[in-house]
Every structure is written in structure tokens, then in C-alpha cells.
Amino acid sequence: MSAAWVKLLAAARQRPGAGADIAITASALAGSLALLIHGLGSAQPHSQLDWRSGLLVAGETLPLLVWRRSPLAVFTVTAAFSAIASGLGYVLHIPLGPTAALYLMAASRDERKPWSHRMTVAVAALFLAYVAVNAAVGNAFPWLALILTGLAWGAAWFAGERTRLRRRQVAELKERALQERRLAVAEERARIARDLHDSAGHAINVIAVRAGAARLRHRDDPDRSLAALRAIEDVARQTAAEIDRIVHALREGDSDGTGSLAPPGLASLETLVAGHSHAGLDVELQRSGESRPLDPSVDQAVYRILQEGLTNAARHGRGPVKIELVFGERNLGVTVTNALKNGTEPRSREGHGLIGMRERAALVGGTLDARRSGDAFLVIARIPYGGQLD
């Protein structure tokens, strides 16, 4: 018999959570032995501990080592040994083994293994059997066994349920936090993708326009063609550096907190206009109203809208481009107007540039309308300072 218990203990040590299982089993075993030694509730004040009671206590507690394999089976075995011990005259008004097994059985339930009617019937039947055995041995109704065991098992089941609910709540919170982190990562990657599209698209368009101008004017004005080639080189280098920063963020994350990926705002608008002017695009910039500092997200959104608007004007328009910035009380009005090329037909669907501009305006609570008006194409945006239009 002792060899079997040694093998059981050795097997329990190899499983996850073995330390806690051994601690629970040892506590239940020590408590049950203490009850036998002190004879709590017994008519005989002497110890009830002998070789037979020791084996019964071992049967009542040591199966807790393997409760993870089958909680219901372990509870049944421990409760049966408790009933046998009571039937042989060993007083255990608080059967610690079944009490611990009931707690573990209640705490280990989940959606895959819910509490079943079979478990309820088993617990009720074993409780009644334990009380009936105590009544048969004492020739009277065992009020003490009924009250103490009933309270102990009720408390064990309630504590197990609370543990199960708490564990499920913690798991749900962890899952929710994980989903929020994944959503934040997805949103950040979408923002980076928009920045990559805007930067690359703008640079490619400027390079194409300047390369075309250099090719057409090379014979008549070689110096100006050389200046256009230098400008192409500068734009290419700047765009390559910005793409490198974006790709680095996608691989490593912006962990240094320096905000190196943040695109420029309206403070860089003059540079943006000058770049297009050097490429041969006549850009007129008008500001009205009292200028004010903008929130970084609003500042970046407005800059990207203007950048994409100038890119579209250089690609599809002709003649001068007019940019109007109107600083109202609550909203910033942005208008980009350019004349269309002769014979240009309205496109049947919006390109990625216009879709991106709408998305950027919507992300900061604004609106954007892009439409043809006569021989001109208009981009009109209203961007609120505080995230909501008045």
C-alpha cells in the first residue's frame, strides 16, 4: 500500500501545479490526523489514531494529488473513505479531504466542462450517505455532523465558484487588453501606411513633373534643366530617408518616443509650396483669420491634405493653383482650387489620393468635399480645432 502512495506522489510531482496540489493534500492530511489524535466530538477523550484509521485518512486525502485528472472521481473517492471511517467509529465531523476536493471541483469548471446535474446528484448523495452513516453509528440523528459538514461543503462550493468566476474575469480582462493592443497596432500601421502613400506618391509626382520639364527644356535652357535634376535628387533623397524611418517603425516600433515619424505640419507649408513652384507649378497661398496653434493630429492632417491636393493639381491640372486657409472661430477651412486640363473628363471613381484625404479629415472630426466646378477642380475641407464641427 505504501509503495502505491509513493508512486502516486512521484507522478504528481511531474505535473504542472504539482506544488499547490501537494500543499493542499498535505494540509488536508495533517488536519485529518489532528482531528483523529484529539478526538474532536468523540465520546472517548483519547486518540483514535491507529494503523487502520491512518489508512482511511490516507484514502480520504491522498487522492487530492491527482484531482486534475478527474475532480468528480477524486471527490467521490475521498467522500467514500470519509463515510467508511465514520462507519468504523472514527469521528471526523469535518471531512477535510472531500471538502478540499469539492472546492477544487467547483473552481476548475469552465465553459468546456460546466457544472453538471451528475455532479449535483453525486455531492448530495455522498453528503446524505455520510450523515446516514454517522446516524447509524451513534443511534441518534447526527446534528453536529450535519451542521459542520454541511457548512464546510457549502463554504467550499461557494469559494470554488468565486475562484472560478474571478479566474474567468481575469481571463476576459487579459483578452480584452490583448484585443485593444492589437487594434492599436493595426490603427498605427494603417496610419503609417497612409503616411507612406502620401510621401511616396507626392515625391514620385514631383519627380515626374520635374523630369518632364528638364527633358523638354534641356536644349533651350540647360542650366534650368540641371537645376531640375538637382531638385529631383534632393526629393529622392528626402523621400528615401522618410520611407526608411517608416519601414524602421514597422519593424522595430517607435519605442524611443521621439516621434520621428510625425509628418510636418503647416509650419512646413511654405517649403511644400516652394518645392512645387520650383517644379513649374504656379501656387498662390492665401491666409485669412487669426492663425492659431493646432493640435498635432489636426496639423498633420491638414498638411497631408494640402500635400495630396497639390500632387493631384500637378498631375491632372493646368495653370495656377490657389490654396486658401481660413481660420474661423472653431474650424479651419482649407480650399485647393486648380484649373483642369482641356478635355479632362470627371473620373468615374475616386482614386486612393482623394479617399486618403477624406479619411484624414474624418479622423480628426472634419469633412472633405472634392468636386469639379466648371473648368476647375475644388478640394474643400473643414477641420475642427477641437475634434467636432460647429
N, C-alpha and C positions, 0 to 999 in steps of 0.2 A: 504493500500500500504506500509506504513512504517513498519508494522508488518512483511510483506513478506521479506523486505530487512534485517530486524533484524534476521529473521530465516536464510536467506542466509549467513549473516556474521557469525552466530554461527556455521553453518555447515562448512564453510570454515576454521574456526579455528581448527577443529578436523583433518584436513588432513595434510600429510607431505608437507613441503614447504609453510605452511599457512602464515608464517611471511612475506616471499617475496611477495606472492600474495596480501596480504593486503597492503603492502607498495606500490606496483605498482598501485593498484586500488586507494589508497588514493592520490597518486601523480597525476594520470590522472584526478581524480575528482577535486582536488584543482586547477589544471591547467585550466580545462574547466570552472570552476566557475570564475576564474580570467579573462578569455577571455570574459565571459559574462558581468562581472562587469565593465571592462574597455572599452568594446565595440570596440575591435581592428578591424579596417577595416569597421566599421559601419558608415553610414551617420549620425546617431544620436550619439552625444558625451556622452549621459547619459547611465546609467547602463541598461542592458537588463535582469537583474536577477529578476524573479518573480516566483510564485509558479509553473506555467506551465513550464518555462524554467528549473527550478530546477529538476522537474520530468524527463524532457527529458535528462538532463545531467546525472542524476542518471541511466537512462536506457542506456545511452551511455557508462558508466564507470563501474558500479557495477557488471555487468556480468563477468568482469575480475576475480572476486573472484573464479569462477568455471571454468576457462578456461581449466583446466587439464582434465575435463570430455569430452569436445568436443571443441577443439580450433576453428574449422571451424564454428560451430554453434555460439560460442561467438563472433567471428569476424562478422558474418552476422548480429547478433542482434545489436551489437554496431554501425556498419555502417548504419543499417537501422534507428536507433534512430538519428544518426547524420544527415541523409538526411531529416528526418521528422522535426528536429529542424530548418534546413536551409529553408525548405519549409514553415515554420510558421514565418519566418523572423528573426530568431535568428542566428546571424552571428558567425560561427565557421569555419574560413578558415583552421584551423589546427585541425581536429577532433582527439583529443588525445586518446580517447578510442579505436577506430578502429586501430589507429597507433600502440598502445601497443599490441592489440590483434594480429595484423599481425606479429609483431616481435615474439611474443610467439608462434604463429602457425609455423613460419619458423624455430625457434630454437628447437622446440620439435619434429621435424621429425627425423626418423631413418629408418633402413632397413625394419623394420616391418611395419612402417607407412610412406611411402615415400610421397614426394610432388606429387600430382596428377593433372591431367588436370581439374578435377572438382574444385580444389582449385584455379587454374589459372583463370578459367572462372568466378568463384564467385568473386574474387578480382577485375577483370576487369569490370564485370557488376556493382558491387557496386560503383566502382570509377566513372564510367560513369554516374550512376544514381545520385550520389552526385553532380557531375558537372552540370548535366542537371537540377536538382532542383534549384541550385544556378542561373543558366541562366534564368530559368522561373521566379524566384522571382525578379531578377534585370533587366529583359527585355534587357539584353545585355550579351555578352559572358563573363563568369567569369574568366578572365585571372588570377587574384590573387588566386582564389580558386584552379584553375587548377595547377598553379605552386607550391603553398605552399603545397597543399595536395599531389600532385604527388611526390615532393621531399621528403616529410615526409614519405609517404608509401614506396617509393623506398629505402630510407635510413633504414627504419625499416626492410624491407625484407632482404637487404644486411647484416645488423647487425645480424639478426637472422640466416642467413646462415653461417656467420663467427662463431657465437657461436656454432652452430651445428657441424661444421667441427672441431672446436677446442675441443669440448667435445669428439668427436669420436677419434681424435688423442690422447687425454689423455687416453681414454679407451684402445686404441691399445697399447700405451706405457706401461700401467699397466699390460695388458695381456701378453705382451712380457717379461716384467720383471718377472712376475709370472712364465711363462714357463721356463725362464732361471734359476730361483731359483729351480724349480722342477727338471730340468736337472742336475743342480749342485748337488742337494741332491741325485739323482739317481746315478750319477757318483761316489760320495763319498761312498754311500752304496755299490756299486759294488767293489770299492777299498777295503773297509773294509771286504767284503765277500771273496775277494781273499786273504787278509791277514789271515783271519780266516782259510781258507782252507789250506794255506801254513803252518801256525803254527800248527794246529791240525794234519794235515797229517804227517808233519815231526816228531812231538812228538810221535804219535802213532807208526810210523815205528821204531823210535829209541827204544821205549819201547818194541816193539815186538822182535826186534833183541836181545836186552839185556836180556829180559826174556827167550828167547830160549837158549842163551848162558849160563845163570845161571842154567837153568834146565839140560842142557847136562853136565855141569862141576860140578854140585853140589857134587857128591860123590868124584870125584878125587881132586877137588880144592875148598873146601867150602869157604875159605876166599875170593877167587875171585868171587864166586857166591854172597857172601854177599855184596861185593863192587858193583857188577852189580845191586843188588836190591836197594842199596843206590842211585845209579845213576838214576834208574828208578823213585825213589821217588822224586829226585831233578827235573828231567824233567817234571814229572807230576805236581809238584807244580808251576814251572815256566810257563808251558802251561796254567794251570788253571788261573794264575794271568793275563796272556796276554789275554785269552778269556774273562775274567771278564772286562778288560779295553775296549775290543772291544764291548761287549754287552752294557756296560755303555754308550759308544759313540752312539750306535744305539738308545738307549732310551732317553738319555739326550742331545746328541750333544757335540762336543768338544768345549764348549763355553769358557773355561778358557784360550784357546790359548797356552797351554803348549806343545802341540804336543806329548802327552803321548802315542798316538797310533802309532807314527812313528816307523817302524821296524828298527832294527840295520842295519848298512851298512858294508862296507869292514873292518872297524875297529874291528868288532866282528868276522871276518872270522876265526882268529886263534882259538877262543873259539868254533866255529862251528866245525872246523876240529878236535879239541881235543875231543869234545863230541863223534864224530863218531869213533875216534881212540880208546877211552875207551870201545866202544861197540864192538871192534874187527875188525873194518874196517881199512885197511891199506890205508891211504890217503897221497899222495905226492902233495905238493903245490910248484909251480914254478912261479916266477915273473920275468918279463923282461921289459926293457924300464924304463923310468923315471916316477916314481909314482907321481901323482898329485891329489890335492883335487877334488872331484867330486861333481856335483850338487846333492842336497839331493834326488831328484827323481831318478837320474841315480844310485846313491849309493845304494838306497833301492832296485831298480830293479835288479841290479847285485847280491846283497846279496840273494834276493829271488830266482833268477835263480840258483845260486850255491847251495842254501839250497835244492831246489827241485831236482837238479841234484844228490846230494849226497843221498837224500832219495830214488830216483829211483835206484841208484847204489847199495845201501844196500839191497833193496828189490828184484831186478832182476839180479844183477851181482854177480861176484865171483872174488876173488883176489883183487889186489890193484886198487886204483882209483887215477887218475892223474888229477890235476887241473892246468891249465896254464892261467895266466893273462899276457897279452901283452899290455903294454901302448904305443900306437902309437902316432903319432902327433895329430890326430884328433879323433881317435876311440880307444876304449878299446876292445881288443879281449879276449873272455872267452871261454875256452875249457874244457870239462869234459869228460874223457875217462875211461871206465871201461870194464873189460872182462865179457862176458856173460856166464851164466851157461851152462853146457853141455846140448845139446838138446833143447835149448831155440829157439823157432820159432819167427819170427817177428810178432808183433801184427797186426791184420787186420785194427785197427783204433787206433788213438791216445787217450790216457787217459786224464783225466782232468789236470794232472800234466803238461804234455807237452803242452797242449792248454794254460794253465795258463802262462807257461814260454814264449810262443810265444806272448801272449797278453802283458806281461810286457815289453818285448823287443820292441814291436811295439809302446807302449805308450810313450816311450822315443825316438822314431825315429830310432830304431835299427832293426836288423834281427836276427832270430834264426833258426838253422837247426839241426834236431835230426834224426840220421840215424844209421843203422848198417853197420859196415865196417869189414868184416871178422868175427873174433870171438870177436870183441869189439863193444861197442855202444858209439857213439860220440854225444855230445851236443856242438854245435859251435855257439857262439853268437858274434855279432859285435854291440857295443853300442857306439854311437857318444857322445862326450863330450857336444856338443852344440845343440843336438836335430836333426841333419841331417848328414847322412853318406857322407863321401867324395867320 
